[in-house]
Amino acid sequence: MDLGSLKKIFLSLKKFSNKAIEFTIEANPESLTDEKLSLFLDEGVNRISIGIQSFDDSKLKRLGRLHDGRRAMEAVAKAKKTGFENIGIDLIFGVWDESIPSWKDDLKIASDLPITHISCYSLTCEPGTLIKECVKNGSIIPLAEEISADMYDMAISYLAGKDFTQYEISNFSRSGFHCKHNYTYWNNDPYTGLGPSAVSYADGVRIENIPDVSEYVKKIRSGIQPVGSSEKLSPEERAKETAAVRIRVMEGIGFNWFKKKTLFDLPDLEKKALPRLIADGLIEQSKPGSAAQGVRLTRKGILFCDMVSAAFL
């Protein structure tokens, strides 16, 4: 996107961004220029997240990325030189033909950079994507789940030794640099989404905008809300959903916090799921007998978090 268009977007966001404690922008290495970085800082952006995915050129080609490893490292260096103190990057593991040593190389390069935050995501084959089609026709053989699990386990251990604390399933940060806006989703708090396909959530109502860009613009210009779909959750559904997303955070779910948040007692609400998950070694009691008593994921539960969330729902 050109500088002129970016300036227009920042101008339209002023009434929100002027009050922001954390103002994050996401960028790709191949499109990150010195001029854009300076503009971001001038407009109050205080956190940047760069979609690096990997520093391995062959892996980046398999993923269809436009940058290479050198460009990725240069993007981080530019952001730091421009004045950004809070720099995050995204990495992907579990790519077909990827080896554990090559994943460790990605982690080593990343942790040696002047960054404060790393998000590690396992490759997923989403329906309708080219990768999914290649898997279906046999031209891509997915990595075994056991190897992907070993890669994830390695990331947890390796990054801990580099002073990156895992504070959520996919997120690691240096002290004081947890991503604040993500807690909105993990706490099931209200949020506003702007643009085609964007999702908003407030008072138990979830609204998704229409995906078609032209139709979205047409409706906005006509003064019509560009809503594609909406759903209203019952108080119990909201509470269960809160449990399902909050369990992703390493500190877990405090019973008192949950009662204040949802007006439900978690042990009563999940009286079937909790005992089963504890017996399966997926969650454990945290700080029993204290005011902060609750439940959290075990090391095994971290690997099977989606299963835990599904059980709460």
N, C-alpha and C positions, 0 to 999 in steps of 0.2 A: 504494500500500500504506500502511496506517495505521501510526502510530508504535508501537503495541503489537505488531503483527506483526513490524515491523522489529527491535524490541528482542529478541523471541524468537529471530529468526534470528541476530542478533549473539551472543546468549548461547550458541547451539549451535555457533558458529564459534570460540569463545574459544580452544580448544586449538590451533587453527591460526593465528588472527589474532594471538595474543600473540607469536608467533615471526616474524611477517612483517616483512621489510625494506620491502616495498612492499605496501600494502593499498589496492586500487583498487575504487571502486564506480562503476557506470554509472547515469546518470539522464537523464530527459527534461526539457526546460525547463518543460513545463506542470505537472509534478508535484513540482518542486523547491521546497520551502518552507524558511523560516529554521529552523523546528523540526527538520526532517530534516537539514539541513546541520549544525546544532549537535550532533545525535545522532551523525552520522557521525564528526565530530571527536572527540567524547567516547569513541567506541568504537575509536579508533585508526586510522580511515581517513586515509591521508595523500596520496591521489591520487584525483581525481574526473574522470570522463570524461562529457561531456555530449553527447547525441545531437542536435546542432543541425541538421545536414544543409544548411541554407542560411539566409541572412538575407533572402532575397527572398520576399515574401509570396505572390506568384503561383506561384512554384516550390514552395513549401511546400504550397500547396493542391493542386497537381498530384500531389504525393507522398502526399497524404492525411494530412499531419501536423496535429497539434492546436494547435501553437503558431504564433506569427508572429515576424517578425524582431525586434520590440521585446522580446518575451518571451524570446527567445534571448539577447539582449544582457543583459537583466536577470538571467538565470540565472547568467551568468558573473560579473556584478558582485556578486551575492549570495554566491556561493562565495568570491570574493576577500575580501569584507567580513567573512565569517564566520571566515576565517583560513586558507583553503586556499592553499598556495603552489604546488602542482603541479596545474594545471588543464588538461585536454585537451578538445578538441572533435572531432566527426566532421563532415565535409563530403562532399556527393555532387555529382558533376559528370556531364555527359552525359545530362541529362534532356531529353526531347523538347521541342522549341521553345526550348531554352535557347541563349543566344548567348554568344560568347566574352567580350564586354564585361561581361555580367552575372555570369559566372563570376569575372572579374577583380575585380568589386565585392565578391563574397563573400570572396575572398582578402584584399582590402584591409581590409575590416571585421574579419575574423578576426585578421589579423596586428597590428592596432592594439589588440586587447583584451589584458588582463593574463593571457594564457595561456602555457603552456609547451610545448604539444604539439598538433599537428594531424594527423588522419588523413584522407586524401583518397581516396574510393572512387568508381570509375566505376559508374554505374547498370547493373545487370544484370537481365535479364528471366527470373526463375527459373520453372520449370514449376510450374503450380498456383496462380500468383499472378494477381491481377486485371490487373496490368500486362501479363503475358504473354498473357492472353486478349484484352486490348484491342489488342495488337499483331497477334494472329492474325486478329481480325475487322476490322482496318484502321482502328479509331477512334484509334489512336495510331501515328504514324510515327516510328520510332526515329531518333535523331540519327545522322548518318553517322559511321562509325568514324574517318574522317580528322579530323573536328571534335573528337571525344572525345580523340583522340591529341594534337591541338593544345592542348586544355584541360589535359591532363595535363602536357605539356611546359611549358606556361605556369606551372603550379603549381610545378614543380621550379625554374624560373628565378626566379620572383617571390618565392617563400618564401626562397630562398637569399639574396636581397637584403634580406630582413627578419630575418636571423640565425636562420632555421630550417634546420637541417641535415637533409637526407634521409638517414636511416640504414637504411631498408628501403623496399621498393617503394611502400607506401601511407602511410608514416609519416615525419613531420618533427618535430623538436624543437629547443628551445633547448639550449644547452650544459649537459650534466649532467642532462638530463631525458628521456633515452631510457626507453621503457617496459620495465621489467625483466622482467615476467612473460611478455611476448610472446617473449622470447628462449628461453623454455622450449620453445615450439613450433618456433621457427626452428632450434634446436639439436637438435630431436627428443629432448628430455629427458622423463622421466616426469612425468605430471600426473594429478590426480584431478578428476573431474567429479561433481557432486552434483545430483540432481534428474532429472525426466523428460527424456529425449532427451540427457542429458549424456554426454560421452565421456571415458573414462579410458584412460591408456596407461602401461604399465610392462613392462619386460623383453621388449619386442617383441610384447606382447599388447595389442590394442586392444578395449575393451569399450564398447558403447553401451547405455545404459539404455532401457527401453521408453518410448514417447512419451506414452501415455495416463496422465493425472494420477491419475485415480481408481484405476486398476489399480496404478500405482506406489505410491500410499499404502497400498493393500490389502496388497501384497507386503511393504512395509517393516514394517507392523504385525504381519504374520505371521512376521517374521524371515526372509523369503525375499529373496535378492538379486534386484533388479529388472532383470536383464540381458535385453536384447532381442536382441543379437547380439554375437559376438566373433570375432576372427581373430588368428592367431599368425603373425608374419612370420619368415621365415628370416633368418639373419645377413646374407645378401647383399641381401635385400629391405629390411631395416632400413637398411643402408648406402646403398642407392640412394635410399631415401626421405629419409635425412638430407641427401644431396646436393641433392635436389629442393627441400627447404624452406630449407636454409641459403643457397642461392644467392640468395634474396630479399634477404638483408642486403647492404648496399652494400660492406662490407669483403670480402665474398666468402668463399671456402672455402680456408683454409690447408691445404696438403697434410699438414703435421705434425699439425695439429689433427685433421684427418679420420682419420689413421691411429690416433691415440690414442683417438679417439672410437669408431671402428668396427672397427679392426684390419685395414682394407682400404686399399690404396694407390689413391687416386682416379684417377690416370692409367691404372692397370691395370683398375680396375673399369669406368671409362667410356672405354675405349680407342677405341670407335667414336664415341661422342657428342662427346667433347671436341674432336677435330680438326675435325669437321664444324661445331660451334658456333663455333669460332674462325675457321674459313674463312668462315662466314656473317656474321662481325662481331657476333655476339651476346654472346660472352664474350671475355676477354683474360687473358693471364698477368699476375699481380700479383707484384711484387718478385722477379723471376727471379734465381736464384743465391743468394738469402738464405734464412735459416731460416724466414722468413715467406712463402715462395713459395707461390703458389696460383693460383686463378682467380676472376674477378669479372665481373659484368655490364658491358657497355659501355652507352653512352647508348642505342644502338639496342636492346640486349638488355633494358634496363629496360622498354621499350615492349612487348616480346614475352617477358616473363618466364615466362608460362604455357607457352609453346612450349619454353623452355629446361628448365623443370622436367619437362615431359613427356618430353623427350629423355633426361633422366637416369633416369627410371623405366623 
